[in-house]
C-alpha cells in the first residue's frame, strides 16, 4: 500500500534529478543513472601529481590533493554545485561526499587521515544559507572513510566578496589572512583532510592550509568535490 502511495505522490510531486532536471525513477536518488554515468570524473586520487596538486606547488604544503569531478560552465557538475549552494540541497553534498569517500577508501589513497575539516563560511553567510556546503560534503566523506568531521576547528575572521569573477591575484588578496583556528593543541601532530566544494585558483584552500599550519606540527591533505581549470 505504501509503495502505491509513494508512486501517487511521485506523480503529483515528482522528484527531479539535480543534474538534469528530469523525473527520477523509484530506484534513483538525487541524480539519475544517465547523469551519474555521464558525470566527468577526474580520477585524480590515482595520480600524486594531478592538476589539483600542481595548483598548490610552491604555495602550500599538501600531503595529497584531489577532486572528484571536472567543473565546466553549463555542465552537469555546475548544476549540481548550484543546487547544493543556492537551492537548499544540503543533503546532495553529503550524498556526493559519501560516494566519493567510498571510492577514496577503496583505492587506499588518503590513508592515515585523522580529522576532516571543512572550509568554513562566514557566520553571516552561514546564517543566510542555513548550512555550509563544504561541511555537508565533509560529513559524507567522513561516513565513508570512517573519520570524524570537525566543523568548528577552522573559522573565518571576516566576510569576503564573492570569488567568482576575480583574477587569480585578486582571489588570493581577497582571502589572505582570512582564516584562523581554535584550540591548536587539539590537532597538533594530526593529519587533517581539508574539504572544499570547488577548487579553481586554490586561493581559499591555500589560506586555510596556512592557518592550520599555525600548530607547527600538522600535515594537511585536500579533497574537493570539483575542479575548475579556468
C-alpha positions as a Markdown table, in Angstrom:
| # | Residue | x | y | z |
|---|---|---|---|---|
| 1 | Unk | 0.0 | 0.0 | 0.0 |
| 2 | Unk | 2.8 | 2.4 | 1.0 |
| 3 | Unk | 4.5 | 1.8 | -2.4 |
| 4 | Unk | 1.4 | 2.8 | -4.3 |
| 5 | Unk | 1.0 | 5.9 | -2.1 |
| 6 | Unk | 4.6 | 6.8 | -2.9 |
| 7 | Unk | 4.0 | 6.3 | -6.6 |
| 8 | Unk | 1.0 | 8.6 | -6.4 |
| 9 | Unk | 2.9 | 11.2 | -4.6 |
| 10 | Unk | 5.6 | 10.9 | -7.2 |
| 11 | Unk | 3.1 | 11.8 | -9.9 |
| 12 | Unk | 1.9 | 14.9 | -8.1 |
| 13 | Unk | 5.3 | 16.0 | -6.7 |
| 14 | Unk | 7.9 | 14.2 | -8.8 |
| 15 | Unk | 11.5 | 14.0 | -7.5 |
| 16 | Unk | 13.8 | 15.5 | -10.1 |
| 17 | Unk | 17.4 | 14.8 | -11.0 |
| 18 | Unk | 19.6 | 17.6 | -9.5 |
| 19 | Unk | 21.9 | 17.4 | -12.5 |
| 20 | Unk | 19.5 | 17.4 | -15.5 |
| 21 | Unk | 16.0 | 18.1 | -14.0 |
| 22 | Unk | 14.2 | 15.1 | -15.3 |
| 23 | Unk | 12.0 | 12.9 | -13.1 |
| 24 | Unk | 13.7 | 10.3 | -11.1 |
| 25 | Unk | 12.7 | 6.6 | -11.2 |
| 26 | Unk | 11.9 | 4.9 | -7.9 |
| 27 | Unk | 15.3 | 3.4 | -7.5 |
| 28 | Unk | 17.2 | 6.6 | -8.3 |
| 29 | Unk | 18.4 | 9.0 | -5.6 |
| 30 | Unk | 19.1 | 12.7 | -6.3 |
| 31 | Unk | 21.0 | 12.0 | -9.5 |
| 32 | Unk | 19.5 | 9.9 | -12.4 |
| 33 | Unk | 21.5 | 7.0 | -13.7 |
| 34 | Unk | 22.1 | 8.6 | -17.0 |
| 35 | Unk | 23.7 | 11.7 | -15.4 |
| 36 | Unk | 25.6 | 9.6 | -12.9 |
| 37 | Unk | 27.3 | 7.7 | -15.7 |
| 38 | Unk | 27.9 | 10.9 | -17.6 |
| 39 | Unk | 29.5 | 13.0 | -14.8 |
| 40 | Unk | 33.0 | 13.9 | -15.8 |
| 41 | Unk | 35.2 | 12.1 | -13.3 |
| 42 | Unk | 38.8 | 13.1 | -12.8 |
| 43 | Unk | 40.3 | 10.0 | -11.0 |
| 44 | Unk | 42.9 | 12.5 | -9.7 |
| 45 | Unk | 43.4 | 10.4 | -6.5 |
| 46 | Unk | 45.2 | 7.9 | -8.5 |
| 47 | Unk | 47.9 | 10.4 | -9.6 |
| 48 | Unk | 50.0 | 12.2 | -6.9 |
| 49 | Unk | 51.0 | 14.9 | -9.4 |
| 50 | Unk | 47.5 | 15.6 | -10.7 |
| 51 | Unk | 46.3 | 19.1 | -11.7 |
| 52 | Unk | 44.8 | 19.9 | -8.2 |
| 53 | Unk | 48.2 | 19.0 | -6.6 |
| 54 | Unk | 50.0 | 21.2 | -9.1 |
| 55 | Unk | 47.8 | 24.2 | -8.3 |
| 56 | Unk | 49.5 | 24.3 | -4.8 |
| 57 | Unk | 53.1 | 23.6 | -5.8 |
| 58 | Unk | 55.2 | 26.3 | -4.3 |
| 59 | Unk | 52.2 | 27.8 | -2.4 |
| 60 | Unk | 51.1 | 25.4 | 0.2 |
| 61 | Unk | 52.4 | 22.1 | 1.5 |
| 62 | Unk | 49.9 | 19.3 | 0.9 |
| 63 | Unk | 50.4 | 15.6 | 1.5 |
| 64 | Unk | 47.8 | 14.7 | -1.1 |
| 65 | Unk | 45.2 | 16.7 | -3.1 |
| 66 | Unk | 42.4 | 15.6 | -5.5 |
| 67 | Unk | 38.9 | 16.5 | -6.8 |
| 68 | Unk | 36.2 | 14.2 | -7.9 |
| 69 | Unk | 34.7 | 15.9 | -11.0 |
| 70 | Unk | 35.6 | 18.4 | -13.7 |
| 71 | Unk | 33.6 | 21.7 | -13.3 |
| 72 | Unk | 32.8 | 23.3 | -16.6 |
| 73 | Unk | 30.4 | 26.1 | -17.4 |
| 74 | Unk | 27.0 | 24.6 | -18.2 |
| 75 | Unk | 27.9 | 21.0 | -17.4 |
| 76 | Unk | 26.1 | 18.7 | -15.0 |
| 77 | Unk | 28.6 | 19.3 | -12.3 |
| 78 | Unk | 28.0 | 23.0 | -12.3 |
| 79 | Unk | 24.3 | 22.4 | -12.0 |
| 80 | Unk | 24.9 | 20.0 | -9.0 |
| 81 | Unk | 27.1 | 22.6 | -7.3 |
| 82 | Unk | 24.5 | 25.3 | -8.0 |
| 83 | Unk | 21.8 | 23.2 | -6.4 |
| 84 | Unk | 24.0 | 22.4 | -3.4 |
| 85 | Unk | 25.0 | 26.0 | -2.7 |
| 86 | Unk | 22.0 | 28.1 | -3.7 |
| 87 | Unk | 18.9 | 25.8 | -3.9 |
| 88 | Unk | 18.9 | 24.4 | -0.3 |
| 89 | Unk | 20.0 | 20.9 | -1.4 |
| 90 | Unk | 22.3 | 20.3 | 1.6 |
| 91 | Unk | 21.9 | 16.5 | 1.6 |
| 92 | Unk | 23.2 | 16.5 | -2.0 |
| 93 | Unk | 26.6 | 17.4 | -0.6 |
| 94 | Unk | 26.6 | 14.5 | 1.9 |
| 95 | Unk | 25.3 | 12.2 | -0.8 |
| 96 | Unk | 28.1 | 13.1 | -3.3 |
| 97 | Unk | 30.7 | 13.2 | -0.5 |
| 98 | Unk | 29.8 | 9.7 | 0.6 |
| 99 | Unk | 30.0 | 8.4 | -2.9 |
| 100 | Unk | 33.5 | 10.0 | -3.3 |
| 101 | Unk | 34.6 | 8.8 | 0.1 |
| 102 | Unk | 33.8 | 5.2 | -0.7 |
| 103 | Unk | 35.9 | 5.5 | -3.9 |
| 104 | Unk | 38.8 | 7.1 | -1.9 |
| 105 | Unk | 38.6 | 4.4 | 0.8 |
| 106 | Unk | 38.6 | 1.5 | -1.7 |
| 107 | Unk | 41.6 | 3.0 | -3.6 |
| 108 | Unk | 43.8 | 3.2 | -0.5 |
| 109 | Unk | 44.5 | 6.9 | -1.2 |
| 110 | Unk | 44.5 | 9.5 | 1.6 |
| 111 | Unk | 45.4 | 6.8 | 4.2 |
| 112 | Unk | 46.2 | 8.0 | 7.7 |
| 113 | Unk | 43.7 | 10.9 | 7.9 |
| 114 | Unk | 42.9 | 11.7 | 11.5 |
| 115 | Unk | 40.3 | 14.5 | 11.2 |
| 116 | Unk | 38.2 | 16.0 | 8.4 |
| 117 | Unk | 38.0 | 19.8 | 8.3 |
| 118 | Unk | 35.5 | 21.7 | 6.0 |
| 119 | Unk | 36.4 | 25.1 | 4.6 |
| 120 | Unk | 34.2 | 27.4 | 6.8 |
| 121 | Unk | 31.7 | 30.0 | 5.8 |
| 122 | Unk | 31.5 | 33.4 | 7.5 |
| 123 | Unk | 28.7 | 33.3 | 10.2 |
| 124 | Unk | 26.6 | 35.9 | 8.2 |
| 125 | Unk | 26.7 | 33.8 | 5.1 |
| 126 | Unk | 26.1 | 30.6 | 7.1 |
| 127 | Unk | 23.0 | 32.2 | 8.7 |
| 128 | Unk | 21.7 | 33.3 | 5.3 |
| 129 | Unk | 22.3 | 29.9 | 3.6 |
| 130 | Unk | 21.4 | 27.8 | 6.6 |
| 131 | Unk | 24.3 | 25.3 | 6.1 |
| 132 | Unk | 27.8 | 25.1 | 4.9 |
| 133 | Unk | 28.0 | 23.1 | 1.7 |
| 134 | Unk | 31.7 | 22.1 | 2.4 |
| 135 | Unk | 30.6 | 20.7 | 5.7 |
| 136 | Unk | 27.9 | 18.7 | 4.1 |
| 137 | Unk | 30.5 | 17.2 | 1.7 |
| 138 | Unk | 32.8 | 16.6 | 4.6 |
| 139 | Unk | 30.1 | 14.7 | 6.5 |
| 140 | Unk | 29.6 | 12.3 | 3.6 |
| 141 | Unk | 33.3 | 11.8 | 3.2 |
| 142 | Unk | 33.6 | 11.1 | 6.9 |
| 143 | Unk | 30.9 | 8.5 | 6.9 |
| 144 | Unk | 32.5 | 6.6 | 4.0 |
| 145 | Unk | 36.1 | 7.0 | 5.3 |
| 146 | Unk | 35.3 | 6.3 | 9.0 |
| 147 | Unk | 36.8 | 9.6 | 10.1 |
| 148 | Unk | 35.5 | 12.4 | 12.4 |
| 149 | Unk | 34.4 | 15.7 | 10.9 |
| 150 | Unk | 35.2 | 18.7 | 13.0 |
| 151 | Unk | 33.3 | 21.7 | 11.5 |
| 152 | Unk | 34.3 | 24.4 | 14.0 |
| 153 | Unk | 38.1 | 24.0 | 14.3 |
| 154 | Unk | 38.8 | 26.4 | 11.5 |
| 155 | Unk | 36.9 | 29.7 | 11.2 |
| 156 | Unk | 36.6 | 32.8 | 9.1 |
| 157 | Unk | 37.8 | 36.0 | 10.7 |
| 158 | Unk | 35.9 | 38.3 | 8.3 |
| 159 | Unk | 33.5 | 38.2 | 5.4 |
| 160 | Unk | 34.7 | 38.5 | 1.8 |
| 161 | Unk | 33.4 | 39.4 | -1.6 |
| 162 | Unk | 32.5 | 36.6 | -4.0 |
| 163 | Unk | 35.4 | 35.0 | -5.7 |
| 164 | Unk | 33.5 | 34.2 | -8.9 |
| 165 | Unk | 34.8 | 37.0 | -11.2 |
| 166 | Unk | 38.1 | 37.8 | -9.6 |
| 167 | Unk | 41.6 | 37.2 | -11.1 |
| 168 | Unk | 44.0 | 34.8 | -9.5 |
| 169 | Unk | 45.9 | 37.5 | -7.6 |
| 170 | Unk | 42.7 | 39.2 | -6.5 |
| 171 | Unk | 41.3 | 35.9 | -5.2 |
| 172 | Unk | 44.5 | 35.4 | -3.1 |
| 173 | Unk | 44.3 | 39.0 | -1.9 |
| 174 | Unk | 40.6 | 38.5 | -1.0 |
| 175 | Unk | 41.3 | 35.6 | 1.3 |
| 176 | Unk | 44.8 | 36.5 | 2.6 |
| 177 | Unk | 44.8 | 36.1 | 6.4 |
| 178 | Unk | 41.1 | 35.3 | 6.3 |
| 179 | Unk | 41.1 | 32.1 | 8.5 |
| 180 | Unk | 42.2 | 31.2 | 12.0 |
| 181 | Unk | 41.9 | 28.2 | 14.2 |
| 182 | Unk | 40.5 | 27.3 | 17.6 |
| 183 | Unk | 42.3 | 25.0 | 20.1 |
| 184 | Unk | 45.6 | 24.4 | 18.3 |
| 185 | Unk | 46.5 | 21.7 | 20.7 |
| 186 | Unk | 43.5 | 19.5 | 19.6 |
| 187 | Unk | 45.1 | 18.9 | 16.2 |
| 188 | Unk | 48.8 | 19.1 | 16.8 |
| 189 | Unk | 50.6 | 16.1 | 15.3 |
| 190 | Unk | 47.4 | 15.2 | 13.3 |
| 191 | Unk | 46.9 | 14.5 | 9.6 |
| 192 | Unk | 44.0 | 16.8 | 8.6 |
| 193 | Unk | 41.8 | 16.4 | 5.5 |
| 194 | Unk | 40.6 | 19.9 | 4.3 |
| 195 | Unk | 37.4 | 19.7 | 2.3 |
| 196 | Unk | 36.2 | 22.3 | -0.3 |
| 197 | Unk | 33.4 | 22.3 | -2.8 |
| 198 | Unk | 35.3 | 23.6 | -5.9 |
| 199 | Unk | 39.0 | 24.3 | -6.4 |
| 200 | Unk | 39.8 | 26.9 | -9.1 |
| 201 | Unk | 42.8 | 29.0 | -8.3 |
| 202 | Unk | 43.2 | 27.4 | -4.9 |
| 203 | Unk | 43.4 | 30.7 | -3.0 |
| 204 | Unk | 40.8 | 29.8 | -0.4 |
| 205 | Unk | 42.3 | 26.4 | 0.4 |
| 206 | Unk | 45.8 | 27.9 | 0.4 |
| 207 | Unk | 44.7 | 30.3 | 3.1 |
| 208 | Unk | 43.1 | 27.5 | 5.1 |
| 209 | Unk | 46.3 | 25.4 | 5.0 |
| 210 | Unk | 48.4 | 28.3 | 6.2 |
| 211 | Unk | 46.0 | 28.8 | 9.1 |
| 212 | Unk | 46.1 | 25.2 | 10.1 |
| 213 | Unk | 49.9 | 25.2 | 10.0 |
| 214 | Unk | 50.0 | 27.5 | 13.0 |
| 215 | Unk | 50.3 | 24.5 | 15.2 |
| 216 | Unk | 53.7 | 23.9 | 13.7 |
| 217 | Unk | 53.2 | 20.1 | 13.7 |
| 218 | Unk | 50.4 | 19.2 | 11.3 |
| 219 | Unk | 50.0 | 17.5 | 7.9 |
| 220 | Unk | 47.2 | 18.6 | 5.6 |
| 221 | Unk | 45.6 | 17.0 | 2.6 |
| 222 | Unk | 42.8 | 18.3 | 0.4 |
| 223 | Unk | 39.7 | 16.9 | -1.3 |
| 224 | Unk | 37.3 | 18.9 | -3.3 |
| 225 | Unk | 34.0 | 17.9 | -5.0 |
| 226 | Unk | 35.1 | 19.6 | -8.3 |
| 227 | Unk | 38.0 | 21.2 | -10.1 |
| 228 | Unk | 37.8 | 24.1 | -12.4 |
| 229 | Unk | 40.8 | 24.8 | -14.5 |
| 230 | Unk | 39.8 | 28.3 | -15.7 |
